[in-house]
């Protein structure tokens, strides 16, 4: 897997995952919507750790900066 996520994108995803976790564990969002937020947050953290988003590949998006030769 070739990285397709830049640093800013990864940071934003981790911050969103933290917000989702807070909303769920504080009881603000409960039930099915809360579970969906937790799963989405887990996917955000996982994709941030590996710097690869499969959806970006399907869409043709790449936020990873080009390496200097």
N, C-alpha and C positions, 0 to 999 in steps of 0.2 A: 504494500500500500504506500503510495507516494503521498506525502503530506499535502493537503490542500486548504489548510486553515492557518491564518496568520495569528500573531500574538494578540492583537486587539480582539479578534473574533473569539479566541479561546477564553480571554478574560471575561468578556461579556457573557459567554455561556456559563461560566462558573458562577458569576454573580447572579445570573437569572436562576440557576439551580439553587443557590442559597436562599433567594427570595421565595422560590417555590416551597422549599423545605420549611422555611419560617411560617409561611401561610398555612401549610398543612399541620405542622406540629403545634402551632398556637391555636388551632381550632377555627381559624377564620374561614378556611375552605375545607369542607368535610364531604364524605360520601364519595361517589364516583368521580366528581370533578377533582377532588383532592387526590385520589389515587392516580388519575391521569396526570396531574401536576408532578407527583412524585416520580412517576415513570418517565415523564418528559425530562425532569431534572436529572435523573440517572443517566439518560441518554446524552444529555448535554455534557455531563461530567466525563462520561466515557469517551465521547468524541473529542473533548478537549484534551484528555490525557494522551490519546493516540494521534492527535492533530489531523484526523481524517474524518470527513463527513461523507457518507455514501450518497446522501441527497445532493450534495454539491457536484458529485461526479455525474449524476443523472442530468442535472441542470446545466452543467458545463461551467460552474462557478469555481474560482480559485482565489482565495484571499491571502495565500501564502506569498511572501515577497520572493522575487526571483533572485537566485544566488548569483553573486558576481563571479565571473570566470577569471 
